[in-house]
Amino acid sequence: MSRSSRRVVLPVLLVLAVLAGVGLFLFQPWKAFTDTTVEESLPGAAVPAASSGPTAGGPSRTGGGMPPAGPRDLAKGRFVSHEHDTGGSARTVRLADGSRVLRFEDLKTSEGPDVRVYLSTRDPGAVKAGLADGAVELGRLKGNLGNQNYPIPADIDLTRYRSAVIWCARFSVSFGAAGLAPVKG
């Protein structure tokens, strides 16, 4: 190879190597072949039996021997696919202690770089175009398969939110979204 050829070839190879590294970082193609399964229980689902009255330490914790209220569904819906096949269900649940979680059950979607969980004011179909103003991030997606919980901050008014969204922050695309229809009763 002539000296002038090396002056051209070496910088081109260097640029290609840098571009390949950036591409691998951004797209993380190996995630197309991996899965992360998460199997979390619903917090507070197993409520201990309440005592039937006062104990030696004083009145019962539950007040009058009534068992504490268990988890209660506030809203729920099924996932629809957007940029990636996504299935399973989402529900918002008020726990016995008054806190709330967004729960994914039987989730099945793709892994990806920088995937996050949001509540959006948009319907599931409209989320494909973007999250909309007022969307609330609940954290990184813990896994692309299984059952998982995401705490909802106490100051969030859930009546404003119409969908739970699995969102790739790196590429600003929705993997899928579930409508959150209020549960009556």
Contact map, one row per residue, 1 for C-alpha under 8 A:
11101100000000000000000000000000000000000000000000000000000000000000000000000000000000000000000000000000000000000000000000000000000000000000000000000000000000000000000000000000000000000
11111100000000000000000000000000000000000000000000000000000000000000000000000000000000000000000000000000000000000000000000000000000000000000000000000000000000000000000000000000000000000
11111110000000000000000000000000000000000000000000000000000000000000000000000000000000000000000000000000000000000000000000000000000000000000000000000000000000000000000000000000000000000
01111111000000000000000000000000000000000000000000000000000000000000000000000000000000000000000000000000000000000000000000000000000000000000000000000000000000000000000000000000000000000
11111111100000000000000000000000000000000000000000000000000000000000000000000000000000000000000000000000000000000000000000000000000000000000000000000000000000000000000000000000000000000
11111111110000000000000000000000000000000000000000000000000000000000000000000000000000000000000000000000000000000000000000000000000000000000000000000000000000000000000000000000000000000
00111111111000000000000000000000000000000000000000000000000000000000000000000000000000000000000000000000000000000000000000000000000000000000000000000000000000000000000000000000000000000
00011111111100000000000000000000000000000000000000000000000000000000000000000000000000000000000000000000000000000000000000000000000000000000000000000000000000000000000000000000000000000
00001111111110000000000000000000000000000000000000000000000000000000000000000000000000000000000000000000000000000000000000000000000000000000000000000000000000000000000000000000000000000
00000111111111000000000000000000000000000000000000000000000000000000000000000000000000000000000000000000000000000000000000000000000000000000000000000000000000000000000000000000000000000
00000011111111100000000000000000000000000000000000000000000000000000000000000000000000000000000000000000000000000000000000000000000000000000000000000000000000000000000000000000000000000
00000001111111110000000000000000000000000000000000000000000000000000000000000000000000000000000000000000000000000000000000000000000000000000000000000000000000000000000000000000000000000
00000000111111111000000000000000000000000000000000000000000000000000000000000000000000000000000000000000000000000000000000000000000000000000000000000000000000000000000000000000000000000
00000000011111111100000000000000000000000000000000000000000000000000000000000000000000000000000000000000000000000000000000000000000000000000000000000000000000000000000000000000000000000
00000000001111111110000000000000000000000000000000000000000000000000000000000000000000000000000000000000000000000000000000000000000000000000000000000000000000000000000000000000000000000
00000000000111111111000000000000000000000000000000000000000000000000000000000000000000000000000000000000000000000000000000000000000000000000000000000000000000000000000000000000000000000
00000000000011111111100000000000000000000000000000000000000000000000000000000000000000000000000000000000000000000000000000000000000000000000000000000000000000000000000000000000000000000
00000000000001111111110000000000000000000000000000000000000000000000000000000000000000000000000000000000000000000000000000000000000000000000000000000000000000000000000000000000000000000
00000000000000111111111000000000000000000000000000000000000000000000000000000000000000000000000000000000000000000000000000000000000000000000000000000000000000000000000000000000000000000
00000000000000011111111100000000000000000000000000000000000000000000000000000000000000000000000000000000000000000000000000000000000000000000000000000000000000000000000000000000000000000
00000000000000001111111110000000000000000000000000000000000000000000000000000000000000000000000000000000000000000000000000000000000000000000000000000000000000000000000000000000000000000
00000000000000000111111111000000000000000000000000000000000000000000000000000000000000000000000000000000000000000000000000000000000000000000000000000000000000000000000000000000000000000
00000000000000000011111111110000000000000000000000000000000000000000000000000000000000000000000000000000000000000000000000000000000000000000000000000000000000000000000000000000000000000
00000000000000000001111111111000000000000000000000000000000000000000000000000000000000000000000000000000000000000000000000000000000000000000000000000000000000000000000000000000000000000
00000000000000000000111111110000000000000000000000000000000000000000000000000000000000000000000000000000000000000000000000000000000000000000000000000000000000000000000000000000000000000
00000000000000000000011111110000000000000000000000000000000000000000000000000000000000000000000000000000000000001000000000000000000000000000000000000000000000000000000001000000000000000
00000000000000000000001111111000000000000000000000000000000000000000000000000000000000000000000000000000000000011000000000000000000000000000000000000000000000000000000000000000000000000
00000000000000000000001111111110000000000000000000000000000000000000000000000000000000000000000000000000000000011000000000000000000000000000000000000000000000000000000000000000000000000
00000000000000000000000100111111100000000000000000000000000000000000000000000000000000000000000000000000000000000000000000000000000000000000000000000000000000000000000000000000000000000
00000000000000000000000000011111110000000000000000000000000000000000000000000000000000000000000000000000000000000000000000000000000000000000000000000000000000000000000000000000000000000
00000000000000000000000000011111111000000000000000000000000000000000000000000000000000000000000000000000000001111000000000000000000000000000000000000000000000000000000000000000000000000
00000000000000000000000000001111110000000000000000000000000000000000000000000000000000000000000000000000000001110000000000000000000000000000000000000000000000000000000000000000000000000
00000000000000000000000000001111111000000000000000000000000000000000000000000000000000000000000000000000000000000000000000000000000000000000000000000000000000000000000000000000000000000
00000000000000000000000000000111111100000000000000000000000000000000000000000000000000000000000000000000000000100000000000000000000000000000000000000000000000000000000000000000000000000
00000000000000000000000000000010111110000000000000000000000000000000000000000000000000000000000000000000000001100000000000000000000000000000001110000000000000000000000000000000000000000
00000000000000000000000000000000011111000000000000000000000000000000000000000000000000000000000000000000000000100000000000000000000000000000011110000000000000000000000000000000000000000
00000000000000000000000000000000001111100000000000000000000000000000000000000000000000000000000000000000000000000000000000000000000000000000001111000000000000000000000000000000000000000
00000000000000000000000000000000000111110000000000000000000000000000000000000000000000000000000000000000000000000000000000000000000000000000011111110000000000000000000000000000000000000
00000000000000000000000000000000000011111000000000000000000000000000000000000000000000000000000000000000000000000000000000000000000000000000000001110000000000000000000000000000000000000
00000000000000000000000000000000000001111100000000000000000000000000000000000000000000000000000000000000000000000000000000000000000000000000000000111000000000000000000000000000000000000
00000000000000000000000000000000000000111110100000000000000000000000000000000000000000000000000000000000000000000000000000000000000000000000000000110000000000000000000000000000000000000
00000000000000000000000000000000000000011111100000000000000000000000000000000000000000000000000000000010000000000000000000000000000000000000000000011000000000000000000000000000000000000
00000000000000000000000000000000000000001111110000000000000000000000000000000000000000000000001000000000000000000000000000000000000000000000000000000000000000000000000000000000000000000
00000000000000000000000000000000000000000111111000000000000000000000011000000000000000000000001100000000000000000000000000000000000000000000000000000000000000000000000000000000000000000
00000000000000000000000000000000000000001111111000000000000000000000011000000000000000000000000000000000000000000000000000000000000000000000000000000000000000000000000000000000000000000
00000000000000000000000000000000000000000011111100000000000000000000000000000000000000000000000000000000000000000000000000000000000000000000000000000000000000000000000000000000000000000
00000000000000000000000000000000000000000001111110000000000000000001010000000000000000000000000000000000000000000000000000000000000000000000000000000000000000000000000000000000000000000
00000000000000000000000000000000000000000000011111000000000000000000000000000000000000000000000000000000000000000000000000000000000000000000000000000000000000000000000000000000000000000
00000000000000000000000000000000000000000000001111100000000000000010000000000000000000000000000000000000000000000000000000000000000000000000000000000000000000000000000000000000000000000
00000000000000000000000000000000000000000000000111110000000111001111000000000000000000000000000000000000000000000000000000000000000000000000000000000000000000000000000000000000000000000
00000000000000000000000000000000000000000000000011111110000100001000000000000000000000000000000000000000000000000000000000000000000000000000000000000000000000000000000000000000000000000
00000000000000000000000000000000000000000000000001111100000100011100000000000000000000000000000000000000000000000000000000000000000000000000000000000000000000000000000000000000000000000
00000000000000000000000000000000000000000000000000111110001100011000000000000000000000000000000000000000000000000000000000000000000000000000000000000000000000000000000000000000000000000
00000000000000000000000000000000000000000000000000111111111100011000000000000000000000000000000000000000000000000000000000000000000000000000000000000000000000000000000000000000000000000
00000000000000000000000000000000000000000000000000101111111100000000000000000000000000000000000000000000000000000000000000000000000000000000000000000000000000000000000000000000000000000
00000000000000000000000000000000000000000000000000000111110000000000000000000000000000000000000000000000000000000000000000000000000000000000000000000000000000000000000000000000000000000
00000000000000000000000000000000000000000000000000000111111000000000000000000000000000000000000000000000000000000000000000000000000000000000000000000000000000000000000000000000000000000
00000000000000000000000000000000000000000000000000000111111100000000000000000000000000000000000000000000000000000000000000000000000000000000000000000000000000000000000000000000000000000
00000000000000000000000000000000000000000000000000001110111110110000000000000000000000000000000000000000000000000000000000000000000000000000000000000000000000000000000000000000000000000
00000000000000000000000000000000000000000000000001111110011111111000000000000000000000000000000000000000000000000000000000000000000000000000000000000000000000000000000000000000000000000
00000000000000000000000000000000000000000000000001000000001111101000000000000000000000000000000000000000000000000000000000000000000000000000000000000000000000000000000000000000000000000
00000000000000000000000000000000000000000000000001000000000111111111000000000000000000000000000000000000000000000000000000000000000000000000000000000000000000000000000000000000000000000
00000000000000000000000000000000000000000000000000000000001111111100000000000000000000000000000000000000000000000000000000000000000000000000000000000000000000000000000000000000000000000
00000000000000000000000000000000000000000000000000011100001101111100000000000000000000000000000000000000000000000000000000000000000000000000000000000000000000000000000000000000000000000
00000000000000000000000000000000000000000000000001111100000111111110000000000000000000000000000000000000000000000000000000000000000000000000000000000000000000000000000000000000000000000
00000000000000000000000000000000000000000000000001010000000001111111000000000000000000000000000000000000000000000000000000000000000000000000000000000000000000000000000000000000000000000
00000000000000000000000000000000000000000000000011000000000001001111100000000000000000000000000000000000000000000000000000000000000000000000000000000000000000000000000000000000000000000
00000000000000000000000000000000000000000000001001000000000001000111110000000000000000000000000100000000000000000000000000000000000000000000000000000000000000000000000000000000000000000
00000000000000000000000000000000000000000000000000000000000000000011111000000000000000000000000100000000000000000000000000000000000000000000000000000000000000000000000000000000000000000
00000000000000000000000000000000000000000001101000000000000000000001111100000000000000000000001100000000000000000000000000000000000000000000000000000000000000000000000000000000000000000
00000000000000000000000000000000000000000001100000000000000000000000111110000000000000000000111100000000000000000000000000000000000000000000000000000000000000000000000000000000000000000
00000000000000000000000000000000000000000000000000000000000000000000011111000000000000000000111100000000000000000000000000000000000000000000000000000000000000000000000000000000000000000
00000000000000000000000000000000000000000000000000000000000000000000001111110000000000000011110000000000000000000000000000000000000000000000000000000000000000000000000000000000000000100
00000000000000000000000000000000000000000000000000000000000000000000000111110000000000000011110000000000000000000000000000000000000000000000000000000000000000000000000000000000000001110
00000000000000000000000000000000000000000000000000000000000000000000000011111000000000000011100000000000000000000000000000000000000000000000000000000000000000000000000000000000000111100
00000000000000000000000000000000000000000000000000000000000000000000000011111100000000001111000000000000000000000000000000000000000000000000000000000000000000000000000000000000011111100
00000000000000000000000000000000000000000000000000000000000000000000000000111110000000001110000000000000000000000000000000000000000000000000000000000000000000000000000000000000011110000
00000000000000000000000000000000000000000000000000000000000000000000000000011111000000111100000000000000000000000000000000000000000000000000000000000000000000000000000000000000011000000
00000000000000000000000000000000000000000000000000000000000000000000000000001111100001111100000000000000000000000000000000000000000000000000000000000000000000000000000000000001111000000
00000000000000000000000000000000000000000000000000000000000000000000000000000111110001100000000000000000000000000000000000011000000000000000000000000000000000000000000000000001110000000
00000000000000000000000000000000000000000000000000000000000000000000000000000011111111100000000000000000000000000000000000000000000000000000000000000000000000000000000000000011100000000
00000000000000000000000000000000000000000000000000000000000000000000000000000001111111000000000000000000000000000000000000000001000000000000000000000000000000000000000000000111100000000
00000000000000000000000000000000000000000000000000000000000000000000000000000000111110000000000000000000000000000000000000000000000000000000000000000000000000000000000000001111000000000
00000000000000000000000000000000000000000000000000000000000000000000000000000000111111000000000000000000000011000000000000000000000000000000000000000000000000000000000000000011000000000
00000000000000000000000000000000000000000000000000000000000000000000000000000000111111100000000000000000000111000000000000000000000000000000000000000000000000000000000000000011000000000
00000000000000000000000000000000000000000000000000000000000000000000000000000011110111110000000000000000001111000000000000000000000000000000000000000000000000000000000000000011000000000
00000000000000000000000000000000000000000000000000000000000000000000000000000111100011111000000000000000011110000000000000000000000000000000000000000000000000000000000000000000000000000
00000000000000000000000000000000000000000000000000000000000000000000000000000110000001111100000000000001111100000000000000000000000000000000000000000000000000000000000000000000000000000
00000000000000000000000000000000000000000000000000000000000000000000000000011110000000111110000000000001111000000000000000000000000000000000000000000000000000000000000000000000010000000
00000000000000000000000000000000000000000000000000000000000000000000000000011110000000011111000000000111100000000000000000000000000000000000000000000000000000000001000000000000011100000
00000000000000000000000000000000000000000000000000000000000000000000000011111000000000001111100000000111000000000000000000000000000000000000000000000000000000000000000000000000000100000
00000000000000000000000000000000000000000000000000000000000000000000000011110000000000000111110000011110000000000000000000000000000000000000000000000000000000000000000000000000000100000
00000000000000000000000000000000000000000000000000000000000000000000001111100000000000000011111000011110000000000000000000000000000000000000000000000000000000000000000000000000000000000
00000000000000000000000000000000000000000000000000000000000000000000001111000000000000000001111101111000000000000000000000000000000000000000000000000000000000000000000000000000000000000
00000000000000000000000000000000000000000011000000000000000000000000011100000000000000000000111111111000000000000000000000000000000000000000000000000000000000000000000000000000000000000
00000000000000000000000000000000000000000001000000000000000000000001111100000000000000000000011111100000000000000000000000000000000000000000000000000000000000000000000000000000000000000
00000000000000000000000000000000000000000000000000000000000000000000000000000000000000000000001111100000000000000000000000000000000000000000000000000000000000000000000000000000000000000
00000000000000000000000000000000000000000000000000000000000000000000000000000000000000000000011111110000000000000000000000000000000000000000000000000000000000000000000000000000000000000
00000000000000000000000000000000000000000000000000000000000000000000000000000000000000000000011111111000000000000000000000000000000000000000000000000011010000000000000000000000000000000
00000000000000000000000000000000000000000000000000000000000000000000000000000000000000000001111001111100000000000000000000000000000000000000000000000011110000000000000000000000000000000
00000000000000000000000000000000000000000000000000000000000000000000000000000000000000000001111000111110000000000000000000000000000000000000000000001111000000000000000000000000000000000
00000000000000000000000000000000000000000000000000000000000000000000000000000000000000000111100000011111000000000000000000000000000000000000000000001111000000000000000000000000000000000
00000000000000000000000000000000000000000100000000000000000000000000000000000000000000000111100000001111100000000000000000000000000000000000000000111100000000000000000000000000000000000
00000000000000000000000000000000000000000000000000000000000000000000000000000000000000011110000000000111111000000000000000000000000000000000000001111000000000000000000000000000000000000
00000000000000000000000000000000000000000000000000000000000000000000000000000000000000011100000000000011111000000000000000000000000000000000000001110000000000000000000000000000000000000
00000000000000000000000000000000000000000000000000000000000000000000000000000000000000111000000000000001111100000000000000000000000000000000000011100000000000000000000000000000000000000
00000000000000000000000000000000000000000000000000000000000000000000000000000000000001111000000000000001111110000000000000000000000000000000000111100000000000000000000000000000000000000
00000000000000000000000000000000000000000000000000000000000000000000000000000000000011110000000000000000011111000000000000000000000000000000000111000000000000000000000000000000000000000
00000000000000000000000000000000000000000000000000000000000000000000000000000000000111100000000000000000001111100000000000000000000000000000000110000000000000000000000000000010000000000
00000000000000000000000000000011001000000000000000000000000000000000000000000000000111000000000000000000000111110000000000000000000000000000000100000000000000000000000000000010000000000
00000000000000000000000000000011011100000000000000000000000000000000000000000000000000000000000000000000000011111010000000000000000000000000001100000000000000000000000000000000000000000
00000000000000000000000000110011000000000000000000000000000000000000000000000000000000000000000000000000000001111110000000000000000000000000000000000000000000000000000100000000000000000
00000000000000000000000001110010000000000000000000000000000000000000000000000000000000000000000000000000000000111110000000000000000000000000000000000000000000000000000101000000000000000
00000000000000000000000000000000000000000000000000000000000000000000000000000000000000000000000000000000000000011111000000000000000000000001000000000000000000000000000111000000000000000
00000000000000000000000000000000000000000000000000000000000000000000000000000000000000000000000000000000000000111111100000000000000000000001100000000000000000000000011111000000000000000
00000000000000000000000000000000000000000000000000000000000000000000000000000000000000000000000000000000000000000111110000000000000000001111100000000000000000000000011110000000000000000
00000000000000000000000000000000000000000000000000000000000000000000000000000000000000000000000000000000000000000011111000000000000000001111100000000000000000000001111000000000000000000
00000000000000000000000000000000000000000000000000000000000000000000000000000000000000000000000000000000000000000001111100000000000000111110000000000000000000000001111000000000000000000
00000000000000000000000000000000000000000000000000000000000000000000000000000000000000000000000000000000000000000000111110000000000000111100000000000000000000001111100000000000000000000
00000000000000000000000000000000000000000000000000000000000000000000000000000000000000000000000000000000000000000000011111100010001101110000000000000000000000001111100000000000000000000
00000000000000000000000000000000000000000000000000000000000000000000000000000000000000000000000000000000000000000000001111100000001111100000000000000000000000011110000000000000000000000
00000000000000000000000000000000000000000000000000000000000000000000000000000000000000000000000000000000000000000000000111111110001100000000000000000000000000001110000000000000000000000
00000000000000000000000000000000000000000000000000000000000000000000000000000000000000000000000000000000000000000000000111111110000000000000000000000000000000000110000000000000001000000
00000000000000000000000000000000000000000000000000000000000000000000000000000001000000000000000000000000000000000000000001111111000000000000000000000000000000000111100000000001111000000
00000000000000000000000000000000000000000000000000000000000000000000000000000001000000000000000000000000000000000000000001111111000000000000000000000000000000000000000000000000100000000
00000000000000000000000000000000000000000000000000000000000000000000000000000000000000000000000000000000000000000000000001111111110000000000000000000000000000000000000000000000000000000
00000000000000000000000000000000000000000000000000000000000000000000000000000000000000000000000000000000000000000000000101111111111100000000000000000000000000000000100000000100100000000
00000000000000000000000000000000000000000000000000000000000000000000000000000000010000000000000000000000000000000000000000011111111000000000000000000000000000000000000000001101000000000
00000000000000000000000000000000000000000000000000000000000000000000000000000000000000000000000000000000000000000000000000000111111000000000000000000000000000000000000000000000000000000
00000000000000000000000000000000000000000000000000000000000000000000000000000000000000000000000000000000000000000000000000000111111100000000000000000000000000000000000000011100000000000
00000000000000000000000000000000000000000000000000000000000000000000000000000000000000000000000000000000000000000000000111000011111110100000000000000000000000000000000000000000000000000
00000000000000000000000000000000000000000000000000000000000000000000000000000000000000000000000000000000000000000000000111000010011111100000000000000000000000000000000000000000000000000
00000000000000000000000000000000000000000000000000000000000000000000000000000000000000000000000000000000000000000000000010000000001111100000000000000000000000000000000000000000000000000
00000000000000000000000000000000000000000000000000000000000000000000000000000000000000000000000000000000000000000000000110000000000111110000000000000000000000000000000000000000000000000
00000000000000000000000000000000000000000000000000000000000000000000000000000000000000000000000000000000000000000000011110000000001111111000000000000000000000000000000000000000000000000
00000000000000000000000000000000000000000000000000000000000000000000000000000000000000000000000000000000000000000000011100000000000001111100000000000000000000000000000000000000000000000
00000000000000000000000000000000000000000000000000000000000000000000000000000000000000000000000000000000000000000001111000000000000000111110000000000000000000000000000000000000000000000
00000000000000000000000000000000000000000000000000000000000000000000000000000000000000000000000000000000000000000001111000000000000000011111000000000111000000000000000000000000000000000
00000000000000000000000000000000000000000000000000000000000000000000000000000000000000000000000000000000000000000001110000000000000000001111100000000100000000000000000000000000000000000
00000000000000000000000000000000000000000000000000000000000000000000000000000000000000000000000000000000000000000111100000000000000000000111110000000000000000000000000000000000000000000
00000000000000000000000000000000000000000000000000000000000000000000000000000000000000000000000000000000000000000011100000000000000000000011111100000000000000000000010000000000000000000
00000000000000000000000000000000000101000000000000000000000000000000000000000000000000000000000000000000000000000000000000000000000000000001111100010000000000000000000000000000000000000
00000000000000000000000000000000001111000000000000000000000000000000000000000000000000000000000000000000000000100000000000000000000000000000111111000000000000000000000000000000000000000
00000000000000000000000000000000001111000000000000000000000000000000000000000000000000000000000000000000001111100000000000000000000000000000111111000000000000000000000000000000000000000
00000000000000000000000000000000001111000000000000000000000000000000000000000000000000000000000000000000011110000000000000000000000000000000001111100000000000000000000000000000000000000
00000000000000000000000000000000000011100000000000000000000000000000000000000000000000000000000000000001111100000000000000000000000000000000001111110000000000000000000000000000000000000
00000000000000000000000000000000000001111000000000000000000000000000000000000000000000000000000000000011111000000000000000000000000000000000000011111000000000000000000000000000000000000
00000000000000000000000000000000000001111100000000000000000000000000000000000000000000000000000000000011100000000000000000000000000000000000010001111100000000000000000000000000000000000
00000000000000000000000000000000000000010100000000000000000000000000000000000000000000000000000000001111000000000000000000000000000000000000000000111110000000000000000000000000000000000
00000000000000000000000000000000000000000000000000000000000000000000000000000000000000000000000000001110000000000000000000000000000000000110000000011111000000000000000000000000000000000
00000000000000000000000000000000000000000000000000000000000000000000000000000000000000000000000000111100000000000000000000000000000000000100000000001111100000000000000000000000000000000
00000000000000000000000000000000000000000000000000000000000000000000000000000000000000000000000000111100000000000000000000000000000000000100000000000111110100000000000000000000000000000
00000000000000000000000000000000000000000000000000000000000000000000000000000000000000000000000000010000000000000000000000000000000000000000000000000011111100000000000000000000000000000
00000000000000000000000000000000000000000000000000000000000000000000000000000000000000000000000000110000000000000000000000000000000000000000000000000001111100000000000000000000000000000
00000000000000000000000000000000000000000000000000000000000000000000000000000000000000000000000000000000000000000000000000000000000000000000000000000000111110000000000000000000000000000
00000000000000000000000000000000000000000000000000000000000000000000000000000000000000000000000000000000000000000000000000000000000000000000000000000001111111000000000000000000000000000
00000000000000000000000000000000000000000000000000000000000000000000000000000000000000000000000000000000000000000000000000000000000000000000000000000000001111111000000000000000000000000
00000000000000000000000000000000000000000000000000000000000000000000000000000000000000000000000000000000000000000000000000000000000000000000000000000000000111111000000000000000000000000
00000000000000000000000000000000000000000000000000000000000000000000000000000000000000000000000000000000000000000000000000000000000000000000000000000000000011111100000000000000000000000
00000000000000000000000000000000000000000000000000000000000000000000000000000000000000000000000000000000000000000000000010000000000000000000000000000000000011111100000000000000000000000
00000000000000000000000000000000000000000000000000000000000000000000000000000000000000000000000000000000000000000000001111000000000000000000000000000000000011111110000000000000000100000
00000000000000000000000000000000000000000000000000000000000000000000000000000000000000000000000000000000000000000000001111110000000000000000000000000000000000111111000000000000001110000
00000000000000000000000000000000000000000000000000000000000000000000000000000000000000000000000000000000000000000000001111110000000000000000000000000000000000001111100000000000111100000
00000000000000000000000000000000000000000000000000000000000000000000000000000000000000000100000000000000000000000000111100010000000000000000000000000000000000000111110000000000111100000
00000000000000000000000000000000000000000000000000000000000000000000000000000000000000000000000000000000000000000000111100010010000000000000000000000000000000000011111000000111110000000
00000000000000000000000000000000000000000000000000000000000000000000000000000000000000000000000000000000000000000011110000000000000000000000100000000000000000000001111100000111100000000
00000000000000000000000000000000000000000000000000000000000000000000000000000000000000000000000000000000000000000011110000000000000000000000000000000000000000000000111110011111000000000
00000000000000000000000000000000000000000000000000000000000000000000000000000000000000000000000000000000000000011111000000000000000000000000000000000000000000000000011111111110000000000
00000000000000000000000000000000000000000000000000000000000000000000000000000000000000000000000000000000000000000111000000000000000000000000000000000000000000000000001111111000000000000
00000000000000000000000001000000000000000000000000000000000000000000000000000000000000000000000000000000000000001110000000000000000000000000000000000000000000000000000111110000000000000
00000000000000000000000000000000000000000000000000000000000000000000000000000000000000000000000000000000000000000000000000000000000000000000000000000000000000000000000111111000000000000
00000000000000000000000000000000000000000000000000000000000000000000000000000000000000000000000000000000000000000000000000000000010000000000000000000000000000000000001111111100000000000
00000000000000000000000000000000000000000000000000000000000000000000000000000000001000000000000000000000000000000000000000000001010000000000000000000000000000000000001110111110000000000
00000000000000000000000000000000000000000000000000000000000000000000000000000000011000000000000000000000000000000000000000000011010000000000000000000000000000000000111100011111100000000
00000000000000000000000000000000000000000000000000000000000000000000000000000000111111000000000000000000000011000000000000000000000000000000000000000000000000000000111100001111100000000
00000000000000000000000000000000000000000000000000000000000000000000000000000011111111000000000000000000000000000000000000010001000000000000000000000000000000000000111000000111110000000
00000000000000000000000000000000000000000000000000000000000000000000000000000011110000000000000000000000000000000000000000011010000000000000000000000000000000000011110000000111111000000
00000000000000000000000000000000000000000000000000000000000000000000000000011111000000001100000000000000000000000000000000010000000000000000000000000000000000000011100000000001111100000
00000000000000000000000000000000000000000000000000000000000000000000000000011110000000000100000000000000000000000000000000110000000000000000000000000000000000000111000000000000111110000
00000000000000000000000000000000000000000000000000000000000000000000000000111000000000000111000000000000000000000000000000000000000000000000000000000000000000001111000000000000011111000
00000000000000000000000000000000000000000000000000000000000000000000000000111000000000000000000000000000000000000000000000000000000000000000000000000000000000000100000000000000001111100
00000000000000000000000000000000000000000000000000000000000000000000000001110000000000000000000000000000000000000000000000000000000000000000000000000000000000000000000000000000000111110
00000000000000000000000000000000000000000000000000000000000000000000000011110000000000000000000000000000000000000000000000000000000000000000000000000000000000000000000000000000000011111
00000000000000000000000000000000000000000000000000000000000000000000000001000000000000000000000000000000000000000000000000000000000000000000000000000000000000000000000000000000000001111
00000000000000000000000000000000000000000000000000000000000000000000000000000000000000000000000000000000000000000000000000000000000000000000000000000000000000000000000000000000000000111
